[in-house]
Structures are given as structure tokens and as C-alpha cells.
Amino acid sequence: MDNEGKRPGWWKWTITPPQSYAIYLAALVLVFVLSFYSGTLKPKGSPGMGSPPAAQR
């Protein structure tokens, strides 16, 4: 019973060492870029809110 024939070819290619290192690094870069991009987004304010009130003494 050969289970190797049931695996798709891309998966076997992906888990070999040189490709797996490249895919791991690409995933790290993708996570970094997405988190950096989401951190630079400005939240949308409500149109009727205006500016916050000034602090009183």
C-alpha cells in the first residue's frame, strides 16, 4: 500500500529542504508586510462626531 502516490506533486516539492526554506521566508515576509500595512491604516471616524472635547481644569 503505497501512500506516496496519493500526495499531490506540489506538496512533495514544497517540503523538500531548499524550497521549504524559501517558502518559510516568503511567509514571514508576507506576514510582516501585511502587519505593517494594517498598522499604517488610519481608522475611519464617524462623520457626525467632530473633534473630541478639550480637557477642563
DSSP file (Angstrom, degrees, kcal/mol; ACC not computed):
  #  RESIDUE AA STRUCTURE BP1 BP2  ACC     N-H-->O    O-->H-N    N-H-->O    O-->H-N    TCO  KAPPA ALPHA  PHI   PSI    X-CA   Y-CA   Z-CA
    1    1 A M              0   0    0      0, 0.0     2,-0.8     0, 0.0     0, 0.0   0.000 360.0 360.0 360.0 103.1    0.0    0.0    0.0
    2    2 A D        +     0   0    0      1,-0.2     3,-0.4     2,-0.0     4,-0.2  -0.796 360.0 177.1 -96.0 108.3    1.8    3.0   -1.3
    3    3 A N    >>  +     0   0    0     -2,-0.8     3,-1.1     1,-0.2     4,-0.5   0.610  69.9  79.7 -83.5 -13.1    0.5    6.2    0.2
    4    4 A E  G >4 S+     0   0    0      1,-0.2     3,-0.8     2,-0.2    -1,-0.2   0.815  84.8  60.9 -64.6 -29.8    3.1    8.3   -1.6
    5    5 A G  G 34 S+     0   0    0     -3,-0.4    -1,-0.2     1,-0.2    -2,-0.1   0.705  96.5  60.7 -70.3 -20.0    1.1    8.2   -4.9
    6    6 A K  G <4 S+     0   0    0     -3,-1.1    -1,-0.2    -4,-0.2    -2,-0.2   0.673  84.4  92.9 -83.5 -17.6   -1.8    9.9   -3.2
    7    7 A R  S << S-     0   0    0     -3,-0.8     2,-0.1    -4,-0.5    -3,-0.0  -0.532  83.6-112.8 -76.2 140.6    0.1   13.1   -2.4
    8    8 A P     >  -     0   0    0      0, 0.0     4,-1.4     0, 0.0     3,-0.4  -0.385  23.3-119.6 -68.3 153.4    0.0   15.9   -4.9
    9    9 A G  H  > S+     0   0    0      1,-0.2     4,-1.9     2,-0.2     5,-0.2   0.832 109.6  57.4 -64.6 -34.3    3.2   16.7   -6.6
   10   10 A W  H  > S+     0   0    0      1,-0.2     4,-2.2     2,-0.2    -1,-0.2   0.848 103.5  53.9 -68.3 -32.3    3.4   20.3   -5.4
   11   11 A W  H  > S+     0   0    0     -3,-0.4     4,-1.9     2,-0.2    -1,-0.2   0.918 109.1  47.3 -68.3 -42.1    3.3   19.2   -1.7
   12   12 A K  H  < S+     0   0    0     -4,-1.4     4,-0.3     1,-0.2    -1,-0.2   0.880 114.4  47.8 -65.6 -37.0    6.2   16.9   -2.2
   13   13 A W  H >< S+     0   0    0     -4,-1.9     3,-0.8     1,-0.2     6,-0.2   0.872 110.4  53.3 -67.9 -37.0    8.1   19.6   -4.0
   14   14 A T  H 3< S+     0   0    0     -4,-2.2    -2,-0.2     1,-0.2    -1,-0.2   0.846 104.7  52.3 -70.0 -35.4    7.3   22.1   -1.2
   15   15 A I  T 3< S+     0   0    0     -4,-1.9    -1,-0.2    -5,-0.1    -2,-0.2   0.452  81.5 107.0 -88.0   1.9    8.5   20.1    1.7
   16   16 A T  S <> S-     0   0    0     -3,-0.8     4,-2.5    -4,-0.3     3,-0.4  -0.581  84.5-107.1 -76.8 146.4   12.0   19.4    0.3
   17   17 A P  H  > S+     0   0    0      0, 0.0     4,-2.0     0, 0.0     5,-0.2   0.807 109.7  45.5 -51.7 -51.0   14.6   21.5    2.1
   18   18 A P  H  > S+     0   0    0      0, 0.0     4,-1.6     0, 0.0     5,-0.1   0.936 119.5  41.6 -63.0 -41.5   15.6   24.3   -0.3
   19   19 A Q  H  > S+     0   0    0     -3,-0.4     4,-2.6    -6,-0.2     5,-0.2   0.871 111.0  56.4 -70.9 -35.9   12.1   25.1   -1.3
   20   20 A S  H  X S+     0   0    0     -4,-2.5     4,-2.2     1,-0.2    -1,-0.2   0.877 106.6  50.3 -65.9 -36.1   10.8   24.8    2.3
   21   21 A Y  H  X S+     0   0    0     -4,-2.0     4,-2.4    -5,-0.2    -1,-0.2   0.922 112.2  47.4 -65.4 -43.0   13.3   27.4    3.4
   22   22 A A  H  X S+     0   0    0     -4,-1.6     4,-2.3    -5,-0.2    -2,-0.2   0.899 113.0  47.8 -65.7 -40.7   12.3   29.8    0.7
   23   23 A I  H  X S+     0   0    0     -4,-2.6     4,-2.2     2,-0.2    -1,-0.2   0.884 110.9  51.9 -68.9 -37.8    8.5   29.3    1.3
   24   24 A Y  H  X S+     0   0    0     -4,-2.2     4,-2.1    -5,-0.2    -2,-0.2   0.934 112.0  45.8 -62.8 -46.4    9.1   29.8    5.1
   25   25 A L  H  X S+     0   0    0     -4,-2.4     4,-2.4     1,-0.2    -2,-0.2   0.890 111.5  52.1 -64.5 -39.4   10.9   33.1    4.4
   26   26 A A  H  X S+     0   0    0     -4,-2.3     4,-2.3     1,-0.2    -1,-0.2   0.889 109.3  50.2 -64.2 -38.1    8.3   34.2    1.9
   27   27 A A  H  X S+     0   0    0     -4,-2.2     4,-2.4     2,-0.2    -2,-0.2   0.901 110.1  50.3 -66.6 -40.2    5.6   33.6    4.5
   28   28 A L  H  X S+     0   0    0     -4,-2.1     4,-2.4     2,-0.2    -2,-0.2   0.921 111.8  47.4 -62.3 -43.9    7.5   35.6    7.1
   29   29 A V  H  X S+     0   0    0     -4,-2.4     4,-2.8     2,-0.2     5,-0.2   0.908 111.2  51.7 -63.9 -41.5    7.9   38.5    4.7
   30   30 A L  H  X S+     0   0    0     -4,-2.3     4,-2.5     2,-0.2     5,-0.2   0.915 110.7  47.4 -62.3 -43.8    4.2   38.3    3.8
   31   31 A V  H  X S+     0   0    0     -4,-2.4     4,-2.4     2,-0.2     5,-0.2   0.915 113.4  49.0 -63.9 -42.5    3.1   38.4    7.5
   32   32 A F  H  X S+     0   0    0     -4,-2.4     4,-2.4     2,-0.2    -2,-0.2   0.929 112.8  46.6 -62.5 -45.6    5.5   41.3    8.2
   33   33 A V  H  X S+     0   0    0     -4,-2.8     4,-2.6     2,-0.2    -2,-0.2   0.918 113.9  47.5 -65.1 -43.9    4.2   43.3    5.2
   34   34 A L  H  X S+     0   0    0     -4,-2.5     4,-2.5    -5,-0.2    -1,-0.2   0.901 114.0  46.6 -65.7 -40.2    0.6   42.7    6.0
   35   35 A S  H  X S+     0   0    0     -4,-2.4     4,-1.5    -5,-0.2    -1,-0.2   0.884 113.6  49.0 -70.1 -36.4    1.0   43.6    9.7
   36   36 A F  H  X S+     0   0    0     -4,-2.4     4,-1.1    -5,-0.2    -2,-0.2   0.920 112.9  47.9 -65.9 -42.9    3.0   46.7    8.7
   37   37 A Y  H >X S+     0   0    0     -4,-2.6     4,-0.6     1,-0.2     3,-0.5   0.914 111.4  49.3 -64.2 -43.5    0.3   47.8    6.2
   38   38 A S  H 3< S+     0   0    0     -4,-2.5     3,-0.4     1,-0.2    -1,-0.2   0.810 108.3  55.4 -68.3 -27.4   -2.5   47.2    8.6
   39   39 A G  H 3< S+     0   0    0     -4,-1.5    -1,-0.2     1,-0.2    -2,-0.2   0.749 105.2  52.3 -74.1 -23.6   -0.7   49.2   11.3
   40   40 A T  H << S+     0   0    0     -4,-1.1    -1,-0.2    -3,-0.5    -2,-0.2   0.562  85.0 106.4 -89.6  -7.9   -0.4   52.2    8.9
   41   41 A L     <  -     0   0    0     -4,-0.6    -3,-0.0    -3,-0.4    -4,-0.0  -0.479  66.9-135.4 -71.3 140.7   -4.1   52.3    8.1
   42   42 A K        -     0   0    0     -2,-0.2     2,-0.1     1,-0.0    -2,-0.1  -0.809  22.0-114.9 -96.7 136.3   -6.0   55.1    9.7
   43   43 A P        -     0   0    0      0, 0.0     2,-0.4     0, 0.0    -1,-0.0  -0.397  29.8-114.2 -68.7 145.3   -9.3   54.3   11.3
   44   44 A K        -     0   0    0     -2,-0.1     2,-0.2     1,-0.0     0, 0.0  -0.660  30.4-142.3 -80.3 130.5  -12.3   55.9    9.8
   45   45 A G        -     0   0    0     -2,-0.4    -1,-0.0     1,-0.1    -3,-0.0  -0.548  24.4 -98.7 -88.7 158.3  -14.1   58.4   12.0
   46   46 A S    >>  -     0   0    0     -2,-0.2     3,-1.0     1,-0.1     4,-0.5  -0.547  30.1-130.0 -72.7 141.5  -17.8   58.9   12.3
   47   47 A P  T 34 S+     0   0    0      0, 0.0     3,-0.2     0, 0.0    -1,-0.1   0.820 102.1  44.0 -66.1 -31.4  -18.9   61.8   10.2
   48   48 A G  T 34 S+     0   0    0      1,-0.2    -2,-0.0     2,-0.0    -3,-0.0   0.406  92.0  83.8 -95.3   3.9  -21.0   63.5   12.9
   49   49 A M  T <4  -     0   0    0     -3,-1.0    -1,-0.2     1,-0.1     2,-0.1   0.910  66.2-173.3 -77.8 -41.7  -18.6   63.1   15.8
   50   50 A G     <  -     0   0    0     -4,-0.5    -1,-0.1    -3,-0.2    -4,-0.1  -0.357  45.7 -28.4  77.1-164.4  -16.3   66.2   15.3
   51   51 A S  S    S-     0   0    0      1,-0.1     3,-0.1    -2,-0.1     0, 0.0  -0.515  74.3 -97.8 -85.3 155.9  -13.3   66.7   17.4
   52   52 A P        -     0   0    0      0, 0.0    -1,-0.1     0, 0.0    -2,-0.0  -0.370  48.4 -95.0 -69.6 152.6  -13.0   65.4   21.0
   53   53 A P        -     0   0    0      0, 0.0     2,-0.1     0, 0.0     3,-0.1  -0.323  41.5-107.0 -68.2 150.3  -13.8   67.9   23.8
   54   54 A A        -     0   0    0      1,-0.1     2,-0.2    -3,-0.1    -3,-0.0  -0.449  38.0-101.1 -75.3 149.6  -10.9   69.8   25.4
   55   55 A A        -     0   0    0     -2,-0.1     2,-0.3     2,-0.0    -1,-0.1  -0.504  37.5-143.2 -71.2 136.3   -9.9   68.8   28.9
   56   56 A Q              0   0    0     -2,-0.2    -1,-0.0     1,-0.1     0, 0.0  -0.722 360.0 360.0-101.5 152.2  -11.2   71.2   31.6
   57   57 A R              0   0    0     -2,-0.3    -1,-0.1     0, 0.0    -2,-0.0   0.456 360.0 360.0 -87.3 360.0   -9.4   72.2   34.7
